[in-house]
Amino acid sequence: MTTNTDSLMKIRDAAAALRIHPGSLYRLCARRGIIFYRIPGVGLRFRPSDLDKFIDRSRRTKKDFAAILRGAKKEAAR
């Protein structure tokens, strides 16, 4: 079995691609909020395609925010 690690990104590079602090990316990994690969003796690595999937899953629209605000207003009225 051959392994192609050329396409895997280091945590610093993945954090830069997501425009977040590396510490925030470590927290996402700890919560299993993002797909990552732990390579013994090397550390955490990320595939660019997995980062793209994370971005797509995390995307919010104006309708999403409106629904969130409506829900918050209903909770505040209780």
C-alpha positions in Angstrom: 0.0 0.0 0.0 1.5 3.3 -1.0 0.6 6.5 0.8 0.5 9.9 -0.9 1.2 12.5 1.7 2.0 15.2 -0.8 -1.6 16.5 -0.8 -1.9 16.6 3.0 -1.6 20.0 4.6 0.1 20.9 7.9 -2.1 22.4 10.7 -0.6 25.9 10.1 -1.4 25.7 6.4 -4.9 24.3 6.9 -5.6 27.1 9.5 -4.4 29.7 7.1 -6.7 28.2 4.4 -9.7 28.4 6.7 -8.6 31.9 8.0 -8.6 30.7 11.6 -6.0 30.5 14.3 -4.2 27.2 14.6 -5.5 26.8 18.1 -9.0 27.1 16.9 -8.3 24.3 14.4 -6.9 22.1 17.2 -10.1 22.7 19.1 -12.2 21.7 16.1 -10.1 18.5 15.9 -10.7 17.7 19.6 -14.4 18.1 19.1 -14.3 16.0 15.9 -15.8 19.0 14.0 -13.4 18.5 11.1 -11.8 15.5 9.4 -8.1 15.2 10.1 -5.4 12.5 9.9 -3.1 11.8 12.8 0.2 10.5 11.4 2.5 9.1 14.1 5.7 11.0 14.5 4.5 13.7 12.1 1.3 15.2 13.6 -2.1 16.2 12.3 -2.7 16.6 8.6 -5.6 17.7 6.5 -6.8 17.1 2.9 -7.8 20.2 1.0 -11.0 18.5 -0.1 -11.9 17.8 3.5 -11.4 21.5 4.3 -13.7 22.4 1.4 -16.4 20.1 2.7 -16.1 21.7 6.2 -16.5 25.1 4.6 -19.6 24.0 2.7 -21.1 22.4 5.8 -20.4 25.6 7.9 -21.8 28.0 5.3 -24.8 30.0 6.5 -27.3 32.0 4.4 -29.3 35.1 5.3 -32.3 32.7 5.8 -30.3 30.7 8.3 -29.5 33.8 10.3 -33.1 35.0 10.2 -34.3 31.6 11.5 -31.7 31.8 14.3 -32.8 35.3 15.2 -36.5 34.3 15.2 -35.7 31.4 17.5 -33.8 33.7 19.9 -36.7 36.2 20.0 -39.1 33.4 20.8 -36.9 32.2 23.6 -36.5 35.7 25.0 -40.3 36.2 25.0 -40.8 33.1 27.2 
